[in-house]
Amino acid sequence: MKTTMVIPSYWGRKREERARKADAVYDHPTPLDEEGTLGRILDSLSILKNKDFSLVVIGVSVAPDIEREVEAKVSSIVKETQPEMKTLFFSYAHLEKIHSYLKDQGKEDFISLLQLKGYPSIRNLCIFLPHLLGSEVAVLIDDDEIFEDERYVDKALEFIGQEHNGKKVLAVAGYYLNPDNDFFLHKEALPWMTYWNKIDCINRAFEEIINKRPRLKETPFVFGGNAVLHRDLFSQVPFDPLVGRGEDIDFLINAKMFGFPFFLDNELSIKHAAPPKTHPKWKQVREDIFRFVYDRSKLLTQKPAPNMVHVSAEELDPYPGEFLKEDLEERIFRSNQMLALDYLSQGDKKGAQECLNNIFLANTEAWPKKDPFQHLLELQALWKSLMDYFSSEKVAREVSSLIQFPLE
């Protein structure tokens, strides 16, 4: 099967420059004056026995004013490491040419689907580019990881496209290994987490899905940086740009609604060695609030529709299901109250105020402005039209030539 591996790489302003309010927020973008982790994962590709795939590296900037610097930086790292497989670089200059092409063809409606800002849109490029290259399989990897299993590619392709227990396997999730080769979250459970037991919930999910047989089983969670998707899925279902974070699990929910289950392979691991997150705890909780409120609303607004499958929160237990049920508001209220008191005990009034603001936002801004399920139906229809359009060999060759993506 023709396969494309895609690695997005996120870059921010130089270390001494302060982030600006309008800058896109990513977990740990590499400062432009540092080397970051991209070179490390590109070097680690040499361990793979199976190198019969194309590699696409996507350069992502936190802000428009440093886009060209980011392009130059990421492009230079790719050239310096010289991976052994066919390697292509994609960034803003390439995207601009695709947008211009679509305008010239009267296909402006597609432009909103192809953007280089926000995790969901970048993930959509991670499946659009393999489609453009004519690949059957897209392997999604992040640049803060390291390949240590020489058989990773063989394992990734072992089940994809096959039948398993009467179901077609079109989406396989792998998992992350910590630097200590464990996959559980080893974080202290603090008192304020009594009603926000995310760590315990995730670890229970890992125990049930990763740590037990059989090797391949249906999963309620997926890691966006270790996922294998078949064209029969990614040409039909997109990532939803309206979910700010947690786009990987939201995509799993979307896929299930369209009748495509996700399977986890408990032998498909990759080392995850990410820099620490720098955002304050109240902000991390706020991001979770927005994603959980959105996804619960998507579940609640489901309506009977052709070729759609009803998905319940219970099917997503223990994680994220436990955060998508009727008690979500109570969890948000109680946990943010307790976290606010924790901040006050440390003399941090601003942190406490932001926690109380979380409660307010959960009942206002976090609520979707439009019906999330109806939005998904409209988004999926437009995405399918986009992918059908680029299924044309003529269109694929014209665009590939325009952005200097050589086709086989």
Contacts in CASP RR format, 6 or more apart in sequence:
PFRMAT RR
TARGET T0000
AUTHOR 0000-0000-0000
METHOD contacts of the structure
MODEL  1
MKTTMVIPSYWGRKREERARKADAVYDHPTPLDEEGTLGRILDSLSILKN
KDFSLVVIGVSVAPDIEREVEAKVSSIVKETQPEMKTLFFSYAHLEKIHS
YLKDQGKEDFISLLQLKGYPSIRNLCIFLPHLLGSEVAVLIDDDEIFEDE
RYVDKALEFIGQEHNGKKVLAVAGYYLNPDNDFFLHKEALPWMTYWNKID
CINRAFEEIINKRPRLKETPFVFGGNAVLHRDLFSQVPFDPLVGRGEDID
FLINAKMFGFPFFLDNELSIKHAAPPKTHPKWKQVREDIFRFVYDRSKLL
TQKPAPNMVHVSAEELDPYPGEFLKEDLEERIFRSNQMLALDYLSQGDKK
GAQECLNNIFLANTEAWPKKDPFQHLLELQALWKSLMDYFSSEKVAREVS
SLIQFPLE
1 135 0 8 1.000
1 136 0 8 1.000
1 137 0 8 1.000
1 157 0 8 1.000
1 160 0 8 1.000
2 54 0 8 1.000
2 133 0 8 1.000
2 134 0 8 1.000
2 135 0 8 1.000
2 136 0 8 1.000
2 137 0 8 1.000
2 408 0 8 1.000
3 52 0 8 1.000
3 53 0 8 1.000
3 54 0 8 1.000
3 130 0 8 1.000
3 135 0 8 1.000
3 136 0 8 1.000
3 137 0 8 1.000
3 138 0 8 1.000
3 139 0 8 1.000
3 153 0 8 1.000
3 157 0 8 1.000
4 53 0 8 1.000
4 54 0 8 1.000
4 55 0 8 1.000
4 56 0 8 1.000
4 129 0 8 1.000
4 130 0 8 1.000
4 133 0 8 1.000
4 135 0 8 1.000
4 137 0 8 1.000
4 138 0 8 1.000
4 139 0 8 1.000
5 53 0 8 1.000
5 54 0 8 1.000
5 55 0 8 1.000
5 56 0 8 1.000
5 138 0 8 1.000
5 139 0 8 1.000
5 141 0 8 1.000
6 55 0 8 1.000
6 56 0 8 1.000
6 57 0 8 1.000
6 58 0 8 1.000
6 125 0 8 1.000
6 126 0 8 1.000
6 127 0 8 1.000
6 129 0 8 1.000
6 130 0 8 1.000
6 138 0 8 1.000
6 139 0 8 1.000
6 140 0 8 1.000
6 141 0 8 1.000
7 38 0 8 1.000
7 41 0 8 1.000
7 42 0 8 1.000
7 55 0 8 1.000
7 56 0 8 1.000
7 57 0 8 1.000
7 58 0 8 1.000
7 141 0 8 1.000
7 142 0 8 1.000
7 143 0 8 1.000
8 57 0 8 1.000
8 58 0 8 1.000
8 59 0 8 1.000
8 60 0 8 1.000
8 122 0 8 1.000
8 125 0 8 1.000
8 126 0 8 1.000
8 142 0 8 1.000
8 143 0 8 1.000
9 30 0 8 1.000
9 38 0 8 1.000
9 57 0 8 1.000
9 58 0 8 1.000
9 59 0 8 1.000
9 60 0 8 1.000
9 74 0 8 1.000
9 77 0 8 1.000
9 143 0 8 1.000
10 26 0 8 1.000
10 27 0 8 1.000
10 28 0 8 1.000
10 29 0 8 1.000
10 30 0 8 1.000
10 59 0 8 1.000
10 60 0 8 1.000
10 62 0 8 1.000
10 143 0 8 1.000
11 29 0 8 1.000
11 30 0 8 1.000
11 31 0 8 1.000
11 32 0 8 1.000
11 59 0 8 1.000
11 60 0 8 1.000
11 61 0 8 1.000
11 62 0 8 1.000
11 66 0 8 1.000
11 70 0 8 1.000
11 73 0 8 1.000
11 74 0 8 1.000
12 19 0 8 1.000
12 23 0 8 1.000
12 29 0 8 1.000
12 30 0 8 1.000
12 31 0 8 1.000
12 32 0 8 1.000
12 61 0 8 1.000
12 62 0 8 1.000
12 63 0 8 1.000
12 66 0 8 1.000
12 70 0 8 1.000
13 19 0 8 1.000
13 20 0 8 1.000
13 23 0 8 1.000
13 31 0 8 1.000
13 32 0 8 1.000
13 62 0 8 1.000
13 63 0 8 1.000
13 66 0 8 1.000
14 31 0 8 1.000
14 32 0 8 1.000
14 33 0 8 1.000
15 31 0 8 1.000
15 33 0 8 1.000
15 34 0 8 1.000
16 33 0 8 1.000
19 62 0 8 1.000
20 63 0 8 1.000
22 63 0 8 1.000
23 62 0 8 1.000
23 63 0 8 1.000
24 61 0 8 1.000
24 62 0 8 1.000
24 63 0 8 1.000
24 117 0 8 1.000
24 118 0 8 1.000
25 62 0 8 1.000
25 279 0 8 1.000
26 60 0 8 1.000
26 62 0 8 1.000
26 118 0 8 1.000
26 119 0 8 1.000
27 274 0 8 1.000
27 277 0 8 1.000
27 279 0 8 1.000
28 144 0 8 1.000
28 274 0 8 1.000
28 275 0 8 1.000
28 276 0 8 1.000
28 277 0 8 1.000
28 278 0 8 1.000
29 60 0 8 1.000
29 62 0 8 1.000
30 36 0 8 1.000
30 37 0 8 1.000
30 38 0 8 1.000
32 66 0 8 1.000
32 69 0 8 1.000
32 70 0 8 1.000
32 73 0 8 1.000
35 77 0 8 1.000
37 143 0 8 1.000
37 144 0 8 1.000
37 273 0 8 1.000
37 274 0 8 1.000
37 275 0 8 1.000
38 57 0 8 1.000
38 74 0 8 1.000
38 77 0 8 1.000
38 78 0 8 1.000
38 143 0 8 1.000
39 77 0 8 1.000
39 80 0 8 1.000
39 81 0 8 1.000
39 143 0 8 1.000
40 146 0 8 1.000
41 141 0 8 1.000
41 143 0 8 1.000
41 144 0 8 1.000
41 145 0 8 1.000
41 146 0 8 1.000
41 147 0 8 1.000
42 57 0 8 1.000
42 77 0 8 1.000
42 78 0 8 1.000
42 81 0 8 1.000
42 83 0 8 1.000
43 81 0 8 1.000
44 146 0 8 1.000
44 147 0 8 1.000
44 148 0 8 1.000
45 51 0 8 1.000
45 55 0 8 1.000
45 83 0 8 1.000
45 84 0 8 1.000
45 85 0 8 1.000
45 147 0 8 1.000
46 83 0 8 1.000
46 84 0 8 1.000
47 147 0 8 1.000
47 148 0 8 1.000
47 149 0 8 1.000
47 150 0 8 1.000
48 147 0 8 1.000
48 150 0 8 1.000
48 152 0 8 1.000
48 153 0 8 1.000
49 150 0 8 1.000
49 151 0 8 1.000
49 153 0 8 1.000
49 154 0 8 1.000
50 151 0 8 1.000
50 153 0 8 1.000
50 154 0 8 1.000
50 157 0 8 1.000
51 84 0 8 1.000
51 85 0 8 1.000
51 153 0 8 1.000
52 85 0 8 1.000
52 153 0 8 1.000
53 85 0 8 1.000
53 139 0 8 1.000
53 153 0 8 1.000
54 85 0 8 1.000
54 86 0 8 1.000
54 87 0 8 1.000
54 88 0 8 1.000
54 130 0 8 1.000
54 133 0 8 1.000
54 135 0 8 1.000
55 83 0 8 1.000
55 85 0 8 1.000
55 86 0 8 1.000
55 87 0 8 1.000
55 88 0 8 1.000
56 87 0 8 1.000
56 88 0 8 1.000
56 89 0 8 1.000
56 90 0 8 1.000
56 129 0 8 1.000
56 130 0 8 1.000
56 133 0 8 1.000
57 74 0 8 1.000
57 78 0 8 1.000
57 87 0 8 1.000
57 88 0 8 1.000
57 89 0 8 1.000
57 90 0 8 1.000
58 90 0 8 1.000
58 91 0 8 1.000
58 116 0 8 1.000
58 122 0 8 1.000
58 125 0 8 1.000
58 126 0 8 1.000
58 129 0 8 1.000
59 70 0 8 1.000
59 71 0 8 1.000
59 74 0 8 1.000
59 89 0 8 1.000
59 90 0 8 1.000
59 91 0 8 1.000
59 116 0 8 1.000
60 70 0 8 1.000
60 91 0 8 1.000
60 116 0 8 1.000
60 122 0 8 1.000
61 67 0 8 1.000
61 69 0 8 1.000
61 70 0 8 1.000
61 92 0 8 1.000
61 116 0 8 1.000
67 91 0 8 1.000
67 92 0 8 1.000
68 92 0 8 1.000
70 91 0 8 1.000
70 92 0 8 1.000
71 91 0 8 1.000
71 92 0 8 1.000
71 93 0 8 1.000
74 89 0 8 1.000
74 91 0 8 1.000
75 89 0 8 1.000
75 91 0 8 1.000
78 87 0 8 1.000
78 89 0 8 1.000
86 406 0 8 1.000
88 405 0 8 1.000
88 406 0 8 1.000
90 125 0 8 1.000
90 129 0 8 1.000
90 403 0 8 1.000
90 405 0 8 1.000
91 116 0 8 1.000
92 116 0 8 1.000
94 403 0 8 1.000
94 404 0 8 1.000
94 405 0 8 1.000
95 114 0 8 1.000
95 115 0 8 1.000
95 116 0 8 1.000
95 125 0 8 1.000
97 399 0 8 1.000
97 402 0 8 1.000
97 403 0 8 1.000
98 114 0 8 1.000
98 399 0 8 1.000
98 402 0 8 1.000
98 403 0 8 1.000
99 111 0 8 1.000
99 114 0 8 1.000
101 398 0 8 1.000
101 399 0 8 1.000
101 402 0 8 1.000
102 108 0 8 1.000
102 110 0 8 1.000
102 111 0 8 1.000
102 114 0 8 1.000
103 111 0 8 1.000
107 389 0 8 1.000
109 382 0 8 1.000
109 385 0 8 1.000
110 382 0 8 1.000
110 385 0 8 1.000
110 386 0 8 1.000
110 389 0 8 1.000
112 241 0 8 1.000
113 121 0 8 1.000
113 124 0 8 1.000
113 128 0 8 1.000
113 238 0 8 1.000
113 382 0 8 1.000
113 383 0 8 1.000
113 386 0 8 1.000
114 121 0 8 1.000
114 124 0 8 1.000
114 125 0 8 1.000
114 128 0 8 1.000
114 386 0 8 1.000
115 121 0 8 1.000
115 124 0 8 1.000
115 125 0 8 1.000
115 241 0 8 1.000
116 122 0 8 1.000
116 125 0 8 1.000
118 241 0 8 1.000
118 244 0 8 1.000
119 239 0 8 1.000
119 244 0 8 1.000
119 245 0 8 1.000
119 246 0 8 1.000
119 247 0 8 1.000
120 239 0 8 1.000
120 240 0 8 1.000
120 241 0 8 1.000
120 242 0 8 1.000
120 243 0 8 1.000
120 244 0 8 1.000
120 247 0 8 1.000
120 250 0 8 1.000
120 251 0 8 1.000
121 239 0 8 1.000
121 241 0 8 1.000
123 140 0 8 1.000
123 224 0 8 1.000
123 239 0 8 1.000
123 247 0 8 1.000
123 248 0 8 1.000
123 251 0 8 1.000
124 238 0 8 1.000
124 239 0 8 1.000
124 241 0 8 1.000
124 383 0 8 1.000
126 138 0 8 1.000
126 140 0 8 1.000
127 138 0 8 1.000
127 140 0 8 1.000
127 229 0 8 1.000
127 234 0 8 1.000
127 238 0 8 1.000
127 239 0 8 1.000
128 386 0 8 1.000
128 387 0 8 1.000
128 390 0 8 1.000
130 137 0 8 1.000
130 138 0 8 1.000
130 231 0 8 1.000
130 234 0 8 1.000
131 138 0 8 1.000
131 231 0 8 1.000
131 234 0 8 1.000
131 235 0 8 1.000
131 387 0 8 1.000
131 390 0 8 1.000
131 391 0 8 1.000
132 390 0 8 1.000
132 396 0 8 1.000
132 399 0 8 1.000
132 400 0 8 1.000
132 405 0 8 1.000
133 400 0 8 1.000
133 405 0 8 1.000
133 407 0 8 1.000
134 231 0 8 1.000
134 396 0 8 1.000
134 407 0 8 1.000
135 231 0 8 1.000
136 230 0 8 1.000
136 231 0 8 1.000
137 156 0 8 1.000
137 157 0 8 1.000
137 160 0 8 1.000
137 228 0 8 1.000
137 229 0 8 1.000
137 230 0 8 1.000
137 231 0 8 1.000
138 228 0 8 1.000
138 229 0 8 1.000
138 231 0 8 1.000
138 234 0 8 1.000
139 153 0 8 1.000
139 156 0 8 1.000
139 227 0 8 1.000
139 228 0 8 1.000
140 224 0 8 1.000
140 225 0 8 1.000
140 226 0 8 1.000
140 227 0 8 1.000
140 228 0 8 1.000
140 229 0 8 1.000
141 225 0 8 1.000
141 226 0 8 1.000
141 270 0 8 1.000
142 224 0 8 1.000
142 225 0 8 1.000
142 226 0 8 1.000
144 272 0 8 1.000
144 273 0 8 1.000
144 274 0 8 1.000
144 275 0 8 1.000
145 176 0 8 1.000
145 225 0 8 1.000
145 226 0 8 1.000
145 270 0 8 1.000
145 271 0 8 1.000
145 272 0 8 1.000
145 273 0 8 1.000
146 270 0 8 1.000
146 271 0 8 1.000
146 273 0 8 1.000
147 270 0 8 1.000
147 271 0 8 1.000
148 177 0 8 1.000
148 270 0 8 1.000
148 271 0 8 1.000
149 155 0 8 1.000
149 269 0 8 1.000
149 270 0 8 1.000
152 268 0 8 1.000
152 270 0 8 1.000
155 265 0 8 1.000
155 267 0 8 1.000
155 268 0 8 1.000
156 172 0 8 1.000
156 228 0 8 1.000
156 268 0 8 1.000
157 228 0 8 1.000
158 265 0 8 1.000
159 169 0 8 1.000
159 172 0 8 1.000
159 216 0 8 1.000
159 263 0 8 1.000
159 265 0 8 1.000
160 169 0 8 1.000
160 170 0 8 1.000
160 172 0 8 1.000
160 228 0 8 1.000
160 229 0 8 1.000
160 230 0 8 1.000
161 168 0 8 1.000
161 169 0 8 1.000
161 170 0 8 1.000
161 230 0 8 1.000
161 232 0 8 1.000
162 168 0 8 1.000
162 169 0 8 1.000
163 169 0 8 1.000
164 216 0 8 1.000
164 263 0 8 1.000
167 261 0 8 1.000
168 232 0 8 1.000
169 216 0 8 1.000
169 230 0 8 1.000
169 263 0 8 1.000
170 229 0 8 1.000
170 230 0 8 1.000
170 232 0 8 1.000
170 233 0 8 1.000
170 260 0 8 1.000
171 222 0 8 1.000
171 227 0 8 1.000
171 228 0 8 1.000
171 229 0 8 1.000
171 230 0 8 1.000
171 233 0 8 1.000
171 252 0 8 1.000
171 255 0 8 1.000
171 260 0 8 1.000
171 261 0 8 1.000
171 262 0 8 1.000
171 263 0 8 1.000
172 216 0 8 1.000
172 227 0 8 1.000
172 228 0 8 1.000
172 229 0 8 1.000
172 262 0 8 1.000
172 263 0 8 1.000
172 264 0 8 1.000
172 265 0 8 1.000
172 268 0 8 1.000
173 219 0 8 1.000
173 221 0 8 1.000
173 222 0 8 1.000
173 223 0 8 1.000
173 226 0 8 1.000
173 227 0 8 1.000
173 228 0 8 1.000
173 252 0 8 1.000
173 262 0 8 1.000
173 263 0 8 1.000
173 264 0 8 1.000
173 265 0 8 1.000
173 268 0 8 1.000
174 222 0 8 1.000
174 223 0 8 1.000
174 226 0 8 1.000
174 227 0 8 1.000
174 228 0 8 1.000
174 264 0 8 1.000
174 265 0 8 1.000
174 268 0 8 1.000
174 269 0 8 1.000
174 270 0 8 1.000
175 183 0 8 1.000
175 206 0 8 1.000
175 210 0 8 1.000
175 223 0 8 1.000
175 226 0 8 1.000
175 264 0 8 1.000
175 266 0 8 1.000
175 268 0 8 1.000
175 269 0 8 1.000
176 183 0 8 1.000
176 223 0 8 1.000
176 226 0 8 1.000
176 269 0 8 1.000
176 270 0 8 1.000
176 271 0 8 1.000
176 272 0 8 1.000
177 183 0 8 1.000
177 269 0 8 1.000
177 270 0 8 1.000
177 271 0 8 1.000
177 272 0 8 1.000
178 184 0 8 1.000
178 186 0 8 1.000
178 272 0 8 1.000
179 271 0 8 1.000
179 273 0 8 1.000
181 271 0 8 1.000
183 206 0 8 1.000
183 210 0 8 1.000
183 211 0 8 1.000
183 269 0 8 1.000
184 203 0 8 1.000
184 206 0 8 1.000
184 207 0 8 1.000
185 199 0 8 1.000
185 202 0 8 1.000
185 203 0 8 1.000
185 206 0 8 1.000
187 199 0 8 1.000
189 197 0 8 1.000
189 199 0 8 1.000
189 200 0 8 1.000
190 342 0 8 1.000
191 338 0 8 1.000
191 342 0 8 1.000
192 335 0 8 1.000
192 338 0 8 1.000
192 339 0 8 1.000
192 341 0 8 1.000
192 342 0 8 1.000
193 199 0 8 1.000
193 335 0 8 1.000
194 334 0 8 1.000
194 335 0 8 1.000
194 338 0 8 1.000
195 330 0 8 1.000
195 331 0 8 1.000
195 334 0 8 1.000
195 335 0 8 1.000
195 338 0 8 1.000
196 285 0 8 1.000
196 331 0 8 1.000
196 335 0 8 1.000
197 322 0 8 1.000
198 288 0 8 1.000
198 319 0 8 1.000
198 323 0 8 1.000
201 318 0 8 1.000
201 319 0 8 1.000
201 322 0 8 1.000
201 323 0 8 1.000
202 221 0 8 1.000
202 319 0 8 1.000
204 318 0 8 1.000
204 319 0 8 1.000
205 220 0 8 1.000
205 221 0 8 1.000
205 318 0 8 1.000
205 319 0 8 1.000
208 318 0 8 1.000
209 217 0 8 1.000
209 219 0 8 1.000
209 220 0 8 1.000
209 221 0 8 1.000
209 264 0 8 1.000
209 266 0 8 1.000
210 264 0 8 1.000
210 266 0 8 1.000
211 266 0 8 1.000
212 266 0 8 1.000
213 266 0 8 1.000
215 265 0 8 1.000
215 266 0 8 1.000
215 267 0 8 1.000
216 263 0 8 1.000
216 264 0 8 1.000
216 265 0 8 1.000
216 266 0 8 1.000
217 263 0 8 1.000
217 264 0 8 1.000
217 266 0 8 1.000
218 261 0 8 1.000
218 262 0 8 1.000
218 263 0 8 1.000
218 264 0 8 1.000
219 252 0 8 1.000
219 262 0 8 1.000
219 263 0 8 1.000
219 264 0 8 1.000
220 249 0 8 1.000
220 252 0 8 1.000
220 315 0 8 1.000
220 316 0 8 1.000
220 317 0 8 1.000
220 318 0 8 1.000
220 319 0 8 1.000
220 320 0 8 1.000
220 321 0 8 1.000
221 249 0 8 1.000
221 252 0 8 1.000
221 264 0 8 1.000
221 319 0 8 1.000
221 320 0 8 1.000
222 248 0 8 1.000
222 249 0 8 1.000
222 251 0 8 1.000
222 252 0 8 1.000
222 262 0 8 1.000
222 264 0 8 1.000
223 248 0 8 1.000
224 247 0 8 1.000
224 248 0 8 1.000
225 248 0 8 1.000
225 270 0 8 1.000
226 268 0 8 1.000
226 269 0 8 1.000
226 270 0 8 1.000
227 248 0 8 1.000
228 268 0 8 1.000
233 255 0 8 1.000
233 260 0 8 1.000
234 387 0 8 1.000
235 384 0 8 1.000
235 387 0 8 1.000
235 388 0 8 1.000
235 391 0 8 1.000
236 258 0 8 1.000
236 260 0 8 1.000
236 380 0 8 1.000
236 383 0 8 1.000
236 384 0 8 1.000
236 387 0 8 1.000
237 251 0 8 1.000
237 254 0 8 1.000
237 255 0 8 1.000
237 258 0 8 1.000
237 260 0 8 1.000
237 380 0 8 1.000
237 383 0 8 1.000
238 251 0 8 1.000
238 254 0 8 1.000
238 379 0 8 1.000
238 380 0 8 1.000
238 383 0 8 1.000
239 247 0 8 1.000
239 250 0 8 1.000
239 251 0 8 1.000
239 254 0 8 1.000
240 247 0 8 1.000
240 250 0 8 1.000
240 251 0 8 1.000
240 254 0 8 1.000
240 372 0 8 1.000
240 375 0 8 1.000
240 376 0 8 1.000
240 379 0 8 1.000
241 379 0 8 1.000
242 294 0 8 1.000
242 368 0 8 1.000
242 372 0 8 1.000
242 375 0 8 1.000
243 250 0 8 1.000
243 291 0 8 1.000
243 294 0 8 1.000
243 295 0 8 1.000
244 287 0 8 1.000
244 290 0 8 1.000
244 291 0 8 1.000
244 294 0 8 1.000
245 287 0 8 1.000
245 288 0 8 1.000
245 290 0 8 1.000
245 291 0 8 1.000
246 291 0 8 1.000
249 295 0 8 1.000
249 320 0 8 1.000
250 291 0 8 1.000
250 294 0 8 1.000
250 295 0 8 1.000
250 298 0 8 1.000
252 262 0 8 1.000
253 295 0 8 1.000
253 298 0 8 1.000
253 299 0 8 1.000
253 311 0 8 1.000
253 316 0 8 1.000
254 376 0 8 1.000
254 380 0 8 1.000
255 261 0 8 1.000
255 262 0 8 1.000
256 262 0 8 1.000
256 309 0 8 1.000
256 311 0 8 1.000
256 315 0 8 1.000
257 302 0 8 1.000
257 308 0 8 1.000
257 309 0 8 1.000
257 310 0 8 1.000
257 311 0 8 1.000
257 376 0 8 1.000
258 307 0 8 1.000
258 308 0 8 1.000
258 309 0 8 1.000
258 380 0 8 1.000
259 307 0 8 1.000
259 308 0 8 1.000
259 309 0 8 1.000
277 284 0 8 1.000
279 287 0 8 1.000
280 351 0 8 1.000
280 354 0 8 1.000
281 339 0 8 1.000
282 336 0 8 1.000
282 339 0 8 1.000
282 343 0 8 1.000
282 351 0 8 1.000
282 354 0 8 1.000
282 355 0 8 1.000
282 358 0 8 1.000
283 354 0 8 1.000
285 335 0 8 1.000
285 336 0 8 1.000
285 339 0 8 1.000
285 355 0 8 1.000
285 358 0 8 1.000
286 354 0 8 1.000
286 358 0 8 1.000
286 361 0 8 1.000
288 323 0 8 1.000
289 332 0 8 1.000
289 358 0 8 1.000
289 361 0 8 1.000
289 362 0 8 1.000
289 366 0 8 1.000
290 361 0 8 1.000
290 365 0 8 1.000
290 366 0 8 1.000
292 320 0 8 1.000
292 323 0 8 1.000
292 324 0 8 1.000
292 328 0 8 1.000
293 328 0 8 1.000
293 362 0 8 1.000
293 366 0 8 1.000
293 367 0 8 1.000
293 368 0 8 1.000
294 366 0 8 1.000
294 368 0 8 1.000
294 372 0 8 1.000
295 320 0 8 1.000
295 324 0 8 1.000
295 372 0 8 1.000
296 313 0 8 1.000
296 323 0 8 1.000
296 324 0 8 1.000
296 325 0 8 1.000
296 328 0 8 1.000
297 367 0 8 1.000
297 368 0 8 1.000
297 372 0 8 1.000
298 368 0 8 1.000
298 372 0 8 1.000
298 373 0 8 1.000
298 376 0 8 1.000
299 311 0 8 1.000
299 312 0 8 1.000
299 313 0 8 1.000
299 324 0 8 1.000
301 371 0 8 1.000
301 372 0 8 1.000
301 373 0 8 1.000
301 374 0 8 1.000
302 308 0 8 1.000
302 310 0 8 1.000
302 311 0 8 1.000
302 373 0 8 1.000
303 373 0 8 1.000
303 374 0 8 1.000
304 310 0 8 1.000
305 377 0 8 1.000
313 321 0 8 1.000
313 324 0 8 1.000
313 325 0 8 1.000
314 321 0 8 1.000
316 324 0 8 1.000
323 331 0 8 1.000
329 362 0 8 1.000
329 363 0 8 1.000
332 358 0 8 1.000
332 359 0 8 1.000
332 362 0 8 1.000
333 359 0 8 1.000
333 362 0 8 1.000
336 355 0 8 1.000
336 356 0 8 1.000
336 358 0 8 1.000
336 359 0 8 1.000
337 355 0 8 1.000
337 356 0 8 1.000
337 359 0 8 1.000
339 355 0 8 1.000
340 351 0 8 1.000
340 352 0 8 1.000
340 353 0 8 1.000
340 355 0 8 1.000
340 356 0 8 1.000
341 352 0 8 1.000
343 349 0 8 1.000
343 350 0 8 1.000
343 351 0 8 1.000
343 352 0 8 1.000
343 355 0 8 1.000
344 352 0 8 1.000
368 375 0 8 1.000
389 395 0 8 1.000
390 396 0 8 1.000
390 399 0 8 1.000
396 407 0 8 1.000
397 407 0 8 1.000
399 405 0 8 1.000
400 406 0 8 1.000
400 407 0 8 1.000
END
